[in-house]
Amino acid sequence: MALKIALLSALVASASAFAPAQQAARTGVALNAEMSKSIPFLTRPEKLDGSMPGDMGFDPMGLSEIQTDLNYARWAELKHGRISMLAIVGLVAQSSGIHLPGDAYVNSDPFGAISTVGFAVNVQIFLGMACVELATFNQHYGEGEPGDLGWNSPDLLSKLSPDQLAKRKEQEIVHCRLAMIAITGATVQYMLYGKLGM
């Protein structure tokens, strides 16, 4: 009998978790709130005013509200996106058999190749990344343009009009976001099936 009562009370307690919560009465309604371009039935977050390239007001988790500096967040998004663009190309090239000459580079498994190339190559890669990070560390926190590393070696941007430059920045952030999704999907697929593609 005690077991039945315990099970019944556990069932009632778990069912009450799905009951609608009591909501306090709202004192005002935001009739003039601007709606998000990406999700038209949600209001646009205050900090996402469309001033940054790629800003469509998409922030369903409210991360822009807890982020004090959106320039820092954009720097991180661009950095991870650029790395993801290189990574997805490298993952596809490595798994398709394209590699550098030499016995150390013939492993077509992108995750097994890390151990095949040896310690010295991995240290060189790590030191290269560290040099770039140290050279650009202070730019993340300043008032500069997010993503501008100051490397204007082939001068491709100075001849563009402001509209063309805005379009290029929009294209870059869209491609960064796509590459981050692509490398995540390709990594999961490779880990599950041991290969890319069908």
Disulfide bonds with the S-S distance in Angstrom:
none
